[in-house]
Amino acid sequence: MKTKVSIFTLVYNQEQYIAQTIDSFLTQKTNFNYQIVIGEDYSTDKTRQICEDYQKKHPERIKLLPSLSKNIGLISNYMRTIKACDGEYIAICDGDDYWIDEYKLQKQVNFLDNNPDYSIVGTNYMKLYKDNRLVEDKKDRKKAYYEFNDLIFKNLIPSVTALFRNVPMKDPLPNWILNFPYGDWPTYLWVLKNGGKIHFLEDVTAVYRMEIGVSAKIRKTLSDIENVNLNILKYIASDNNFLHKNDIIQTSIKQTKKSILAEYNREKKYLKGLKLFIQILIQQKYKFTFIKFYTYSLLKSIK
């Protein structure tokens, strides 16, 4: 039977979480075939054994990628795992997150099947903190739909909620993604580069664990996140596959630099902020407006 959805799961040292994650996949109620593709990255705890036990119980459902001889890191594992996804659609859920709506996949597949002009569908979700607080993250979406020109400024799609058309199967992701600590945002941009819209269901379907994992370390410092995003944008700008999107990409690059400048001041990294200010000012068309922006950002951080 043809696979409709590949559930894309990255796993590393998550023995206390992975069973709950896989169980939340197995309880999905669908009228189509789906597979669970697990990329396990040479864990040092019992994660691999737990995954193997599940695979033995559900061989028709679970595709556990071959064990590795060493840890290859999150993004290399991301790239090898997404290549193993051969479903029409891909859903993402990391090995420490889980789904709470047993009809999540069915709802999202129904939408994409019935709306061929859409390529990605997300949902609302819950944030789970270390003290076991569950907080609903329900966005007030101001638009009926979003597209590449929205996503290029900010990743709007929580990966634990995402379902998207498997564009990478026929049009493989670029290797420059390997330079970065996360691949979901570049992947969504790749999927949308030649068209397609984003839709968000109102349903709360998933739980995202806060304050753990590799990306949590980066998120602690906002200027670090923005610098990663800036470098991703620079690679996108130099990629000929995005040439037709150059104007909006350049606009996003300029806005991201301003965001980094504001974050440097907020984080009291004034020397870094000053260096970036001078760099931007030289290239800035409306210098007086930019000087006002920098001055306001600086004064606000001091106060």
MIDOSE-1310 file (N, C-alpha, C; in nm, 2 decimals, decimal comma, always signed):
residues 303
mktk	+0,08/-0,12/+0,00/+0,00/+0,00/+0,00/+0,09/+0,13/+0,00; +0,05/+0,22/-0,08/+0,13/+0,35/-0,09/+0,13/+0,42/+0,04; +0,24/+0,48/+0,08/+0,25/+0,56/+0,20/+0,20/+0,70/+0,18; +0,10/+0,74/+0,26/+0,04/+0,87/+0,24/+0,13/+0,97/+0,32
vsif	+0,16/+0,94/+0,45/+0,24/+1,03/+0,54/+0,36/+0,96/+0,59; +0,47/+1,02/+0,59/+0,59/+0,98/+0,66/+0,60/+1,07/+0,78; +0,60/+1,01/+0,90/+0,63/+1,09/+1,03/+0,78/+1,09/+1,05; +0,83/+1,21/+1,05/+0,98/+1,23/+1,05/+1,02/+1,26/+1,19
tlvy	+1,10/+1,17/+1,25/+1,13/+1,17/+1,39/+1,28/+1,16/+1,41; +1,34/+1,27/+1,48/+1,48/+1,26/+1,51/+1,49/+1,23/+1,66; +1,59/+1,14/+1,69/+1,60/+1,09/+1,83/+1,74/+1,08/+1,87; +1,77/+1,13/+1,99/+1,90/+1,12/+2,05/+1,89/+1,13/+2,20
nqeq	+1,93/+1,03/+2,28/+1,93/+1,03/+2,42/+1,80/+1,08/+2,48; +1,69/+1,02/+2,44/+1,56/+1,06/+2,48/+1,48/+0,94/+2,54; +1,55/+0,86/+2,62/+1,49/+0,73/+2,67/+1,37/+0,76/+2,75; +1,36/+0,87/+2,82/+1,24/+0,90/+2,91/+1,12/+0,96/+2,83
yiaq	+1,14/+0,99/+2,70/+1,04/+1,05/+2,63/+0,99/+0,97/+2,51; +1,08/+0,90/+2,45/+1,05/+0,84/+2,31/+0,93/+0,75/+2,31; +0,91/+0,67/+2,41/+0,79/+0,58/+2,41/+0,66/+0,66/+2,40; +0,65/+0,77/+2,48/+0,53/+0,85/+2,47/+0,52/+0,91/+2,33
tids	+0,63/+0,95/+2,27/+0,63/+1,01/+2,13/+0,57/+0,90/+2,03; +0,63/+0,78/+2,03/+0,59/+0,68/+1,94/+0,45/+0,64/+1,96; +0,41/+0,62/+2,09/+0,27/+0,59/+2,12/+0,17/+0,69/+2,06; +0,21/+0,82/+2,07/+0,12/+0,92/+2,01/+0,10/+0,91/+1,86
fltq	+0,20/+0,85/+1,80/+0,19/+0,82/+1,65/+0,10/+0,70/+1,63; +0,12/+0,60/+1,70/+0,05/+0,47/+1,68/-0,10/+0,48/+1,71; -0,14/+0,58/+1,79/-0,28/+0,60/+1,82/-0,35/+0,69/+1,72; -0,28/+0,73/+1,61/-0,35/+0,81/+1,51/-0,45/+0,73/+1,44
ktnf	-0,57/+0,79/+1,42/-0,68/+0,72/+1,35/-0,69/+0,78/+1,21; -0,66/+0,70/+1,11/-0,66/+0,75/+0,97/-0,72/+0,65/+0,88; -0,76/+0,70/+0,76/-0,81/+0,61/+0,65/-0,70/+0,59/+0,54; -0,58/+0,61/+0,58/-0,47/+0,60/+0,49/-0,35/+0,54/+0,56
nyqi	-0,25/+0,49/+0,48/-0,13/+0,43/+0,54/-0,03/+0,53/+0,57; +0,03/+0,52/+0,69/+0,14/+0,61/+0,73/+0,25/+0,53/+0,79; +0,37/+0,59/+0,78/+0,49/+0,52/+0,83/+0,56/+0,62/+0,93; +0,63/+0,56/+1,03/+0,71/+0,63/+1,13/+0,86/+0,61/+1,09
vige	+0,92/+0,72/+1,05/+1,06/+0,71/+1,01/+1,15/+0,77/+1,12; +1,22/+0,68/+1,19/+1,30/+0,72/+1,31/+1,45/+0,73/+1,27; +1,51/+0,85/+1,29/+1,65/+0,87/+1,27/+1,71/+0,88/+1,41; +1,77/+0,77/+1,46/+1,83/+0,77/+1,59/+1,98/+0,79/+1,58
dyst	+2,04/+0,88/+1,65/+2,17/+0,93/+1,63/+2,27/+0,88/+1,73; +2,30/+0,75/+1,74/+2,40/+0,69/+1,83/+2,38/+0,73/+1,97; +2,26/+0,71/+2,03/+2,24/+0,75/+2,17/+2,32/+0,67/+2,26; +2,35/+0,73/+2,38/+2,44/+0,66/+2,48/+2,35/+0,60/+2,59
dktr	+2,22/+0,62/+2,58/+2,13/+0,56/+2,68/+2,05/+0,45/+2,62; +1,93/+0,42/+2,66/+1,85/+0,31/+2,61/+1,76/+0,35/+2,50; +1,77/+0,46/+2,44/+1,69/+0,51/+2,34/+1,68/+0,41/+2,22; +1,80/+0,37/+2,17/+1,80/+0,28/+2,06/+1,73/+0,15/+2,09
qice	+1,74/+0,10/+2,20/+1,68/-0,03/+2,24/+1,53/-0,01/+2,24; +1,48/+0,10/+2,29/+1,34/+0,12/+2,30/+1,28/+0,13/+2,16; +1,35/+0,20/+2,07/+1,31/+0,21/+1,93/+1,30/+0,08/+1,86; +1,41/+0,00/+1,89/+1,41/-0,14/+1,83/+1,30/-0,22/+1,87
dyqk	+1,26/-0,21/+2,00/+1,15/-0,29/+2,06/+1,02/-0,25/+1,99; +1,00/-0,12/+1,97/+0,88/-0,08/+1,90/+0,88/-0,12/+1,76; +0,99/-0,12/+1,69/+1,00/-0,16/+1,55/+0,97/-0,31/+1,53; +1,01/-0,39/+1,63/+0,98/-0,53/+1,62/+0,83/-0,56/+1,64
khpe	+0,77/-0,48/+1,72/+0,62/-0,49/+1,75/+0,54/-0,44/+1,63; +0,59/-0,34/+1,56/+0,52/-0,27/+1,45/+0,61/-0,26/+1,33; +0,65/-0,38/+1,27/+0,74/-0,37/+1,16/+0,68/-0,31/+1,03; +0,55/-0,32/+1,02/+0,48/-0,27/+0,90/+0,46/-0,12/+0,91
rikl	+0,48/-0,06/+1,03/+0,45/+0,08/+1,05/+0,58/+0,16/+1,08; +0,68/+0,10/+1,14/+0,80/+0,18/+1,18/+0,92/+0,14/+1,10; +0,98/+0,25/+1,04/+1,11/+0,24/+0,97/+1,22/+0,30/+1,05; +1,29/+0,21/+1,12/+1,40/+0,26/+1,20/+1,53/+0,26/+1,12
lpsl	+1,59/+0,37/+1,10/+1,71/+0,38/+1,02/+1,83/+0,30/+1,08; +1,92/+0,25/+1,00/+2,03/+0,17/+1,05/+2,11/+0,24/+1,16; +2,16/+0,16/+1,26/+2,24/+0,22/+1,37/+2,37/+0,28/+1,31; +2,41/+0,38/+1,38/+2,54/+0,45/+1,33/+2,66/+0,40/+1,42
skni	+2,77/+0,43/+1,36/+2,90/+0,39/+1,44/+2,95/+0,51/+1,53; +2,88/+0,62/+1,51/+2,92/+0,74/+1,59/+2,80/+0,84/+1,58; +2,80/+0,94/+1,67/+2,70/+1,04/+1,67/+2,74/+1,14/+1,55; +2,64/+1,17/+1,46/+2,67/+1,25/+1,35/+2,61/+1,39/+1,36
glis	+2,54/+1,42/+1,47/+2,48/+1,55/+1,50/+2,34/+1,57/+1,44; +2,27/+1,67/+1,49/+2,13/+1,69/+1,46/+2,11/+1,71/+1,31; +2,18/+1,80/+1,25/+2,14/+1,84/+1,12/+2,18/+1,73/+1,01; +2,29/+1,66/+1,04/+2,33/+1,55/+0,95/+2,22/+1,44/+0,96
nymr	+2,18/+1,41/+1,08/+2,07/+1,32/+1,11/+1,94/+1,36/+1,04; +1,92/+1,49/+1,05/+1,80/+1,55/+0,98/+1,80/+1,52/+0,83; +1,91/+1,54/+0,77/+1,92/+1,52/+0,62/+1,91/+1,37/+0,58; +1,97/+1,28/+0,66/+1,96/+1,14/+0,62/+1,82/+1,09/+0,65
tika	+1,75/+1,14/+0,75/+1,62/+1,09/+0,79/+1,51/+1,14/+0,69; +1,52/+1,27/+0,65/+1,42/+1,32/+0,55/+1,43/+1,25/+0,42; +1,55/+1,21/+0,38/+1,57/+1,13/+0,26/+1,50/+1,00/+0,26; +1,48/+0,94/+0,38/+1,42/+0,81/+0,40/+1,27/+0,82/+0,40
cdge	+1,21/+0,94/+0,40/+1,07/+0,96/+0,40/+1,01/+0,96/+0,26; +0,94/+0,86/+0,23/+0,89/+0,84/+0,09/+0,73/+0,85/+0,08; +0,67/+0,91/+0,19/+0,53/+0,94/+0,18/+0,50/+1,06/+0,09; +0,37/+1,07/+0,06/+0,33/+1,19/-0,02/+0,34/+1,32/+0,06
yiai	+0,32/+1,30/+0,19/+0,33/+1,41/+0,29/+0,43/+1,38/+0,40; +0,49/+1,48/+0,46/+0,58/+1,46/+0,57/+0,53/+1,53/+0,69; +0,52/+1,47/+0,81/+0,49/+1,53/+0,94/+0,61/+1,52/+1,03; +0,64/+1,63/+1,10/+0,76/+1,64/+1,19/+0,71/+1,63/+1,33
cdgd	+0,79/+1,54/+1,41/+0,77/+1,54/+1,55/+0,90/+1,49/+1,61; +0,97/+1,57/+1,69/+1,10/+1,52/+1,75/+1,07/+1,42/+1,86; +1,18/+1,35/+1,90/+1,17/+1,24/+1,99/+1,14/+1,28/+2,14; +1,13/+1,41/+2,17/+1,09/+1,45/+2,30/+0,96/+1,52/+2,30
dywi	+0,89/+1,53/+2,18/+0,76/+1,59/+2,18/+0,65/+1,48/+2,15; +0,53/+1,52/+2,15/+0,42/+1,42/+2,12/+0,29/+1,49/+2,08; +0,21/+1,41/+2,02/+0,08/+1,45/+1,97/-0,03/+1,42/+2,07; -0,13/+1,50/+2,08/-0,24/+1,48/+2,17/-0,38/+1,47/+2,10
deyk	-0,38/+1,48/+1,97/-0,50/+1,47/+1,89/-0,49/+1,35/+1,80; -0,57/+1,24/+1,83/-0,56/+1,12/+1,75/-0,60/+1,13/+1,61; -0,66/+1,25/+1,57/-0,71/+1,27/+1,43/-0,62/+1,38/+1,37; -0,51/+1,41/+1,43/-0,42/+1,52/+1,38/-0,39/+1,50/+1,23
lqkq	-0,33/+1,38/+1,20/-0,29/+1,36/+1,06/-0,41/+1,36/+0,97; -0,52/+1,29/+1,01/-0,64/+1,29/+0,92/-0,69/+1,42/+0,88; -0,70/+1,51/+0,98/-0,74/+1,65/+0,96/-0,65/+1,72/+0,86; -0,52/+1,71/+0,88/-0,43/+1,78/+0,80/-0,42/+1,72/+0,65
vnfl	-0,43/+1,59/+0,64/-0,43/+1,53/+0,51/-0,56/+1,57/+0,44; -0,67/+1,57/+0,51/-0,79/+1,61/+0,44/-0,78/+1,75/+0,38; -0,72/+1,84/+0,46/-0,71/+1,97/+0,41/-0,62/+1,98/+0,28; -0,50/+1,92/+0,29/-0,41/+1,93/+0,17/-0,46/+1,85/+0,05
dnnp	-0,53/+1,74/+0,08/-0,59/+1,67/-0,04/-0,70/+1,75/-0,11; -0,77/+1,83/-0,03/-0,88/+1,91/-0,08/-0,84/+2,05/-0,13; -0,72/+2,09/-0,10/-0,67/+2,22/-0,14/-0,53/+2,21/-0,20; -0,53/+2,18/-0,33/-0,40/+2,16/-0,40/-0,31/+2,28/-0,41
dysi	-0,37/+2,40/-0,38/-0,29/+2,52/-0,39/-0,22/+2,55/-0,26; -0,24/+2,46/-0,16/-0,17/+2,47/-0,03/-0,06/+2,36/-0,02; +0,05/+2,39/+0,04/+0,16/+2,30/+0,05/+0,20/+2,26/+0,20; +0,16/+2,34/+0,29/+0,19/+2,32/+0,43/+0,07/+2,35/+0,52
vgtn	+0,04/+2,27/+0,62/-0,06/+2,30/+0,72/-0,01/+2,27/+0,86; -0,03/+2,37/+0,94/+0,01/+2,36/+1,08/-0,11/+2,37/+1,17; -0,09/+2,37/+1,30/-0,20/+2,37/+1,40/-0,15/+2,45/+1,52; -0,24/+2,47/+1,62/-0,20/+2,52/+1,75/-0,14/+2,41/+1,83
ymkl	-0,08/+2,44/+1,94/-0,01/+2,34/+2,02/+0,00/+2,39/+2,17; +0,05/+2,30/+2,25/+0,08/+2,33/+2,39/+0,23/+2,33/+2,42; +0,27/+2,42/+2,51/+0,41/+2,42/+2,55/+0,42/+2,35/+2,69; +0,51/+2,25/+2,70/+0,53/+2,18/+2,83/+0,66/+2,23/+2,89
ykdn	+0,66/+2,29/+3,01/+0,78/+2,34/+3,08/+0,83/+2,23/+3,17; +0,95/+2,26/+3,22/+1,02/+2,16/+3,31/+0,94/+2,14/+3,44; +0,87/+2,24/+3,48/+0,79/+2,22/+3,61/+0,65/+2,16/+3,58; +0,64/+2,10/+3,46/+0,51/+2,03/+3,42/+0,40/+2,13/+3,39
rlve	+0,42/+2,26/+3,38/+0,31/+2,35/+3,33/+0,29/+2,33/+3,18; +0,16/+2,31/+3,15/+0,12/+2,31/+3,01/+0,05/+2,44/+2,98; +0,10/+2,51/+2,88/+0,05/+2,64/+2,84/+0,01/+2,63/+2,69; -0,11/+2,67/+2,66/-0,15/+2,66/+2,52/-0,09/+2,78/+2,44
dkkd	-0,04/+2,75/+2,33/+0,02/+2,85/+2,24/-0,07/+2,87/+2,12; -0,18/+2,94/+2,14/-0,28/+2,96/+2,04/-0,26/+3,10/+1,97; -0,22/+3,10/+1,85/-0,19/+3,22/+1,78/-0,32/+3,28/+1,72; -0,32/+3,41/+1,72/-0,43/+3,49/+1,66/-0,38/+3,52/+1,52
rkka	-0,42/+3,43/+1,43/-0,37/+3,44/+1,29/-0,45/+3,56/+1,22; -0,38/+3,65/+1,17/-0,44/+3,77/+1,11/-0,47/+3,76/+0,96; -0,42/+3,65/+0,90/-0,44/+3,63/+0,76/-0,51/+3,50/+0,74; -0,58/+3,49/+0,63/-0,65/+3,37/+0,59/-0,55/+3,26/+0,55
yyef	-0,44/+3,30/+0,49/-0,33/+3,21/+0,46/-0,20/+3,29/+0,45; -0,09/+3,21/+0,46/+0,04/+3,27/+0,45/+0,12/+3,20/+0,34; +0,23/+3,26/+0,29/+0,31/+3,21/+0,18/+0,46/+3,24/+0,20; +0,53/+3,21/+0,10/+0,68/+3,23/+0,11/+0,72/+3,37/+0,15
ndli	+0,65/+3,47/+0,10/+0,68/+3,61/+0,13/+0,66/+3,65/+0,28; +0,58/+3,56/+0,35/+0,56/+3,58/+0,49/+0,66/+3,50/+0,57; +0,69/+3,38/+0,53/+0,77/+3,28/+0,60/+0,92/+3,33/+0,59; +0,96/+3,40/+0,49/+1,10/+3,44/+0,47/+1,14/+3,54/+0,58
fknl	+1,05/+3,60/+0,65/+1,08/+3,69/+0,76/+1,08/+3,63/+0,90; +1,01/+3,51/+0,91/+1,01/+3,44/+1,04/+0,95/+3,30/+1,02; +1,00/+3,21/+1,09/+0,94/+3,07/+1,09/+0,81/+3,07/+1,16; +0,70/+3,06/+1,09/+0,57/+3,07/+1,15/+0,51/+2,94/+1,20
ipsv	+0,59/+2,83/+1,16/+0,53/+2,69/+1,17/+0,60/+2,61/+1,28; +0,54/+2,59/+1,39/+0,60/+2,50/+1,49/+0,62/+2,36/+1,43; +0,74/+2,31/+1,44/+0,76/+2,18/+1,37/+0,68/+2,07/+1,42; +0,65/+2,06/+1,54/+0,57/+1,95/+1,60/+0,43/+1,95/+1,54
talf	+0,39/+2,06/+1,48/+0,25/+2,06/+1,42/+0,25/+2,05/+1,27; +0,36/+2,05/+1,20/+0,37/+2,07/+1,06/+0,34/+1,94/+0,98; +0,27/+1,96/+0,87/+0,25/+1,86/+0,77/+0,27/+1,93/+0,64; +0,36/+1,87/+0,55/+0,38/+1,94/+0,42/+0,40/+1,84/+0,31
rnvp	+0,38/+1,89/+0,19/+0,40/+1,80/+0,07/+0,55/+1,76/+0,06; +0,57/+1,64/+0,02/+0,71/+1,59/+0,02/+0,78/+1,63/-0,11; +0,80/+1,76/-0,12/+0,88/+1,82/-0,23/+1,02/+1,77/-0,23; +1,09/+1,75/-0,11/+1,23/+1,71/-0,11/+1,25/+1,57/-0,17
mkdp	+1,14/+1,49/-0,19/+1,16/+1,36/-0,25/+1,20/+1,37/-0,39; +1,14/+1,46/-0,46/+1,17/+1,48/-0,61/+1,27/+1,59/-0,63; +1,28/+1,68/-0,53/+1,36/+1,80/-0,54/+1,44/+1,81/-0,41; +1,55/+1,73/-0,40/+1,63/+1,72/-0,28/+1,67/+1,85/-0,22
lpnw	+1,67/+1,85/-0,08/+1,72/+1,97/-0,01/+1,86/+2,00/-0,04; +1,90/+2,13/-0,04/+2,04/+2,17/-0,07/+2,13/+2,13/+0,04; +2,25/+2,10/+0,01/+2,35/+2,06/+0,11/+2,39/+2,17/+0,21; +2,37/+2,30/+0,17/+2,41/+2,41/+0,26/+2,33/+2,41/+0,39
ilnf	+2,22/+2,34/+0,39/+2,15/+2,32/+0,52/+2,23/+2,26/+0,63; +2,33/+2,18/+0,58/+2,42/+2,11/+0,68/+2,50/+2,21/+0,76; +2,51/+2,33/+0,72/+2,59/+2,43/+0,80/+2,51/+2,49/+0,92; +2,39/+2,45/+0,94/+2,31/+2,51/+1,04/+2,25/+2,41/+1,14
pygd	+2,22/+2,47/+1,26/+2,17/+2,38/+1,37/+2,03/+2,33/+1,36; +1,95/+2,38/+1,27/+1,82/+2,33/+1,25/+1,78/+2,34/+1,10; +1,69/+2,25/+1,06/+1,66/+2,25/+0,92/+1,51/+2,27/+0,88; +1,42/+2,29/+0,98/+1,28/+2,30/+0,95/+1,25/+2,42/+0,87
wpty	+1,29/+2,54/+0,92/+1,26/+2,66/+0,84/+1,31/+2,66/+0,70; +1,44/+2,63/+0,67/+1,49/+2,61/+0,54/+1,41/+2,51/+0,45; +1,36/+2,41/+0,52/+1,28/+2,31/+0,45/+1,15/+2,36/+0,40; +1,08/+2,43/+0,49/+0,95/+2,49/+0,45/+0,97/+2,59/+0,34
lwvl	+1,08/+2,67/+0,35/+1,11/+2,77/+0,24/+1,13/+2,70/+0,11; +1,20/+2,59/+0,11/+1,23/+2,51/+0,00/+1,10/+2,45/-0,06; +1,01/+2,41/+0,02/+0,88/+2,35/-0,02/+0,80/+2,46/-0,09; +0,81/+2,59/-0,05/+0,73/+2,69/-0,10/+0,79/+2,78/-0,21
kngg	+0,92/+2,75/-0,24/+0,99/+2,84/-0,33/+0,93/+2,86/-0,46; +0,85/+2,76/-0,51/+0,79/+2,77/-0,64/+0,63/+2,79/-0,63; +0,59/+2,83/-0,51/+0,44/+2,85/-0,49/+0,39/+2,76/-0,38; +0,26/+2,77/-0,35/+0,20/+2,70/-0,24/+0,18/+2,79/-0,12
kihf	+0,07/+2,76/-0,05/+0,03/+2,84/+0,06/+0,04/+2,76/+0,19; +0,03/+2,84/+0,30/+0,03/+2,78/+0,44/-0,10/+2,80/+0,50; -0,16/+2,69/+0,56/-0,28/+2,71/+0,63/-0,26/+2,66/+0,78; -0,34/+2,72/+0,87/-0,33/+2,68/+1,01/-0,47/+2,64/+1,06
ledv	-0,48/+2,51/+1,11/-0,60/+2,47/+1,17/-0,61/+2,52/+1,31; -0,73/+2,55/+1,36/-0,74/+2,60/+1,50/-0,72/+2,49/+1,60; -0,72/+2,37/+1,57/-0,71/+2,26/+1,66/-0,57/+2,26/+1,74; -0,58/+2,22/+1,86/-0,45/+2,20/+1,94/-0,42/+2,05/+1,93
tavy	-0,31/+2,02/+1,87/-0,29/+1,88/+1,83/-0,16/+1,82/+1,90; -0,07/+1,91/+1,95/+0,06/+1,85/+1,99/+0,11/+1,92/+2,12; +0,22/+1,86/+2,17/+0,29/+1,92/+2,29/+0,43/+1,93/+2,26; +0,49/+2,05/+2,28/+0,63/+2,08/+2,26/+0,70/+2,10/+2,39
rmei	+0,80/+2,02/+2,41/+0,88/+2,03/+2,54/+0,97/+2,15/+2,53; +0,96/+2,24/+2,63/+1,04/+2,36/+2,63/+1,17/+2,33/+2,71; +1,27/+2,41/+2,69/+1,39/+2,42/+2,77/+1,48/+2,29/+2,77; +1,46/+2,21/+2,66/+1,55/+2,09/+2,65/+1,59/+2,08/+2,50
gvsa	+1,69/+2,00/+2,47/+1,73/+1,97/+2,34/+1,83/+2,07/+2,29; +1,89/+2,04/+2,17/+2,00/+2,13/+2,12/+1,95/+2,27/+2,09; +1,84/+2,28/+2,03/+1,79/+2,42/+1,99/+1,76/+2,50/+2,11; +1,73/+2,44/+2,22/+1,70/+2,52/+2,34/+1,81/+2,61/+2,38
kirk	+1,94/+2,55/+2,37/+2,06/+2,63/+2,40/+2,07/+2,76/+2,32; +2,04/+2,74/+2,19/+2,05/+2,86/+2,10/+1,94/+2,96/+2,13; +1,82/+2,91/+2,16/+1,71/+3,00/+2,19/+1,72/+3,09/+2,31; +1,81/+3,05/+2,40/+1,83/+3,13/+2,52/+1,89/+3,27/+2,49
tlsd	+1,96/+3,29/+2,38/+2,02/+3,41/+2,34/+1,96/+3,45/+2,20; +1,87/+3,55/+2,20/+1,80/+3,58/+2,08/+1,89/+3,63/+1,97; +2,00/+3,70/+2,00/+2,09/+3,75/+1,89/+2,15/+3,63/+1,82; +2,17/+3,52/+1,90/+2,23/+3,40/+1,84/+2,13/+3,34/+1,73
ienv	+2,01/+3,33/+1,77/+1,90/+3,28/+1,68/+1,90/+3,37/+1,55; +1,90/+3,50/+1,57/+1,89/+3,59/+1,46/+2,01/+3,58/+1,37; +2,13/+3,56/+1,43/+2,25/+3,54/+1,35/+2,24/+3,41/+1,26; +2,19/+3,31/+1,32/+2,18/+3,18/+1,24/+2,08/+3,21/+1,13
nlni	+1,97/+3,27/+1,16/+1,87/+3,30/+1,06/+1,93/+3,39/+0,95; +2,01/+3,49/+0,98/+2,07/+3,58/+0,89/+2,16/+3,50/+0,79; +2,24/+3,40/+0,85/+2,33/+3,32/+0,76/+2,25/+3,23/+0,67; +2,14/+3,18/+0,72/+2,05/+3,10/+0,64/+2,00/+3,18/+0,52
lkyi	+1,96/+3,30/+0,55/+1,91/+3,39/+0,45/+2,01/+3,42/+0,34; +2,14/+3,44/+0,39/+2,25/+3,46/+0,29/+2,27/+3,35/+0,20; +2,26/+3,22/+0,25/+2,27/+3,11/+0,17/+2,16/+3,10/+0,07; +2,04/+3,13/+0,12/+1,92/+3,13/+0,03/+1,94/+3,23/-0,08
asdn	+1,99/+3,35/-0,05/+2,01/+3,45/-0,15/+2,11/+3,41/-0,26; +2,21/+3,33/-0,22/+2,31/+3,28/-0,32/+2,27/+3,16/-0,39; +2,16/+3,10/-0,36/+2,11/+2,98/-0,42/+2,02/+3,01/-0,54; +2,06/+2,96/-0,66/+1,99/+3,00/-0,78/+1,85/+2,95/-0,78
nflh	+1,82/+2,85/-0,70/+1,68/+2,80/-0,69/+1,58/+2,91/-0,63; +1,64/+3,01/-0,57/+1,56/+3,12/-0,51/+1,58/+3,25/-0,58; +1,64/+3,25/-0,70/+1,67/+3,37/-0,77/+1,55/+3,46/-0,79; +1,44/+3,39/-0,82/+1,32/+3,47/-0,85/+1,25/+3,53/-0,73
kndi	+1,31/+3,50/-0,61/+1,26/+3,56/-0,49/+1,36/+3,66/-0,43; +1,46/+3,70/-0,50/+1,57/+3,78/-0,45/+1,53/+3,91/-0,38; +1,43/+3,98/-0,44/+1,39/+4,11/-0,38/+1,34/+4,09/-0,23; +1,25/+4,00/-0,21/+1,19/+3,98/-0,08/+1,30/+3,92/+0,02
iqts	+1,39/+3,84/-0,04/+1,50/+3,78/+0,05/+1,59/+3,89/+0,09; +1,62/+3,98/+0,01/+1,71/+4,10/+0,04/+1,64/+4,18/+0,15; +1,51/+4,20/+0,14/+1,44/+4,28/+0,23/+1,44/+4,21/+0,37; +1,43/+4,08/+0,37/+1,44/+4,00/+0,50/+1,58/+4,01/+0,56
ikqt	+1,68/+4,01/+0,48/+1,82/+4,02/+0,52/+1,84/+4,15/+0,60; +1,79/+4,26/+0,53/+1,80/+4,39/+0,59/+1,73/+4,40/+0,73; +1,61/+4,35/+0,73/+1,53/+4,35/+0,85/+1,59/+4,27/+0,96; +1,65/+4,15/+0,93/+1,71/+4,06/+1,02/+1,83/+4,13/+1,09
kksi	+1,91/+4,20/+1,00/+2,03/+4,28/+1,06/+1,98/+4,38/+1,16; +1,87/+4,45/+1,13/+1,82/+4,55/+1,23/+1,78/+4,48/+1,36; +1,72/+4,36/+1,34/+1,68/+4,28/+1,46/+1,79/+4,24/+1,55; +1,90/+4,20/+1,48/+2,02/+4,16/+1,55/+2,08/+4,28/+1,63
laey	+2,08/+4,40/+1,56/+2,13/+4,52/+1,62/+2,05/+4,55/+1,75; +1,92/+4,54/+1,74/+1,84/+4,57/+1,86/+1,86/+4,47/+1,97; +1,88/+4,34/+1,93/+1,91/+4,24/+2,03/+2,04/+4,26/+2,10; +2,14/+4,30/+2,02/+2,28/+4,33/+2,08/+2,26/+4,44/+2,19
nrek	+2,19/+4,54/+2,16/+2,17/+4,65/+2,26/+2,09/+4,60/+2,38; +1,99/+4,52/+2,35/+1,91/+4,47/+2,46/+1,99/+4,38/+2,55; +2,08/+4,30/+2,49/+2,17/+4,21/+2,57/+2,30/+4,28/+2,62; +2,30/+4,41/+2,61/+2,42/+4,49/+2,66/+2,55/+4,46/+2,59
kylk	+2,54/+4,41/+2,46/+2,65/+4,38/+2,38/+2,68/+4,50/+2,29; +2,71/+4,61/+2,35/+2,71/+4,74/+2,29/+2,82/+4,75/+2,18; +2,94/+4,69/+2,20/+3,04/+4,70/+2,10/+3,00/+4,62/+1,97; +2,94/+4,51/+1,99/+2,90/+4,43/+1,87/+2,79/+4,51/+1,80
glkl	+2,70/+4,58/+1,88/+2,59/+4,66/+1,82/+2,65/+4,77/+1,75; +2,75/+4,84/+1,80/+2,81/+4,95/+1,73/+2,88/+4,91/+1,60; +2,95/+4,80/+1,60/+3,01/+4,75/+1,48/+2,91/+4,72/+1,37; +2,80/+4,66/+1,41/+2,70/+4,63/+1,32/+2,63/+4,75/+1,27
fiqi	+2,61/+4,85/+1,36/+2,55/+4,98/+1,32/+2,63/+5,05/+1,21; +2,76/+5,05/+1,23/+2,84/+5,12/+1,13/+2,84/+5,04/+0,99; +2,84/+4,91/+1,00/+2,83/+4,83/+0,88/+2,70/+4,85/+0,80; +2,59/+4,86/+0,88/+2,46/+4,88/+0,81/+2,45/+5,02/+0,76
liqq	+2,50/+5,12/+0,84/+2,49/+5,26/+0,81/+2,55/+5,30/+0,67; +2,67/+5,23/+0,65/+2,74/+5,26/+0,52/+2,65/+5,22/+0,40; +2,57/+5,12/+0,42/+2,49/+5,07/+0,30/+2,35/+5,12/+0,31; +2,32/+5,19/+0,41/+2,18/+5,24/+0,43/+2,14/+5,36/+0,35
kykf	+2,03/+5,35/+0,28/+1,98/+5,46/+0,19/+1,93/+5,57/+0,28; +1,84/+5,54/+0,37/+1,78/+5,64/+0,46/+1,86/+5,64/+0,59; +1,97/+5,71/+0,59/+2,06/+5,71/+0,71/+2,00/+5,77/+0,83; +1,93/+5,89/+0,82/+1,87/+5,95/+0,93/+1,77/+5,87/+1,01
tfik	+1,69/+5,80/+0,93/+1,59/+5,71/+0,99/+1,65/+5,60/+1,06; +1,76/+5,55/+1,00/+1,83/+5,43/+1,07/+1,90/+5,48/+1,19; +1,96/+5,60/+1,19/+2,03/+5,65/+1,31/+1,93/+5,67/+1,42; +1,81/+5,71/+1,39/+1,70/+5,73/+1,49/+1,67/+5,59/+1,55
fyty	+1,66/+5,49/+1,47/+1,63/+5,35/+1,51/+1,73/+5,30/+1,61; +1,86/+5,32/+1,57/+1,97/+5,28/+1,66/+1,97/+5,35/+1,79; +1,95/+5,48/+1,78/+1,96/+5,56/+1,91/+1,85/+5,52/+2,00; +1,73/+5,50/+1,95/+1,61/+5,46/+2,03/+1,64/+5,33/+2,09
sllk	+1,69/+5,23/+2,02/+1,73/+5,10/+2,07/+1,83/+5,11/+2,18; +1,93/+5,19/+2,16/+2,04/+5,21/+2,26/+1,98/+5,27/+2,39; +1,91/+5,37/+2,38/+1,85/+5,44/+2,49/+1,75/+5,35/+2,57; +1,68/+5,27/+2,50/+1,58/+5,18/+2,56/+1,65/+5,08/+2,64
sik	+1,77/+5,03/+2,59/+1,84/+4,92/+2,66/+1,91/+4,98/+2,79; +1,95/+5,10/+2,78/+2,01/+5,17/+2,90/+1,91/+5,19/+3,01; +1,79/+5,23/+2,97/+1,69/+5,26/+3,07/+1,64/+5,13/+3,14
